[in-house]
Amino acid sequence: MLTALENASNDPIQTETGNYSQDELHAMQRAVIKLFDKWGVSDVDAAVLLGGIAAKTYRRWKDGDYGRVNRDLADRMSNLLGIHKALRIIFTNPAQAYGWIKSENKSLGGRMPLAIMMQGGMNDIVRIRRYLDSVRGGW
């Protein structure tokens, strides 16, 4: 029987950004930039969705200067990309999938999903992701 100490050496190393490599983080940053472009999200709104980073920092990302990513930011990007994935599963038409984020939704109290996420909290993004996961049968 393995003890916790013996098993610990096989566990992934926890870093400031969880278990993501720099290459994975940069790929996520590039994907989020493309996603926000498809959603029609401004640089200022993108900065809010990404946890209140400076819009100037987001614009640097767009120029390929990615900088450091903390755990909260990595988790936000992961959830945003999860939302994108769910939408692409739910809608066969890409335009519908990208447009959904700015469409009023009865199940969300008549609010736009983007407006909910723009409240700035991680829970607001997770709320939308969980809703979509439940719609697509992922829960």
C-alpha positions, 0 to 999 in steps of 0.5 A: 500500500502506498503512503501519501508521501510515496504517491506525492512524487507522482503528482503534477507540480502545482504552479501559480497557474495550476497545471498549465505549461507556458505553451498551454497558457499562450495557446489559451491567450491566443484562443481567447483573443480570437474568441472575443473577436468572434463575440464582438467584445471590446478590449475594455470589456475583454479586460473585465472578463479576464478579471480586471486586467488593464485594457493595455495589457490585453492589447499587448496580448493581441500583439503577442506579448503575453506576460505572466498569468496567475491562477485566476486568469488561467481559470477564467480563460479555461471557463471562457473556452469551455463556454465556447466549446459548449456553444459549438456543441449546442449550435451547428451554425457558428454564427448562432453560437457566436451570436448567442452571447449577446442575445437575451435569454429567457432562462437567464431572466431575459438578460444577455449572457455577456451582461451576466459575465461582465459583472466581473466575478468568476462565479458569473462566468462559471454560471454561464458555463454551468448553464450551457453544460446543463443545456448540452447534457454535460451535467 
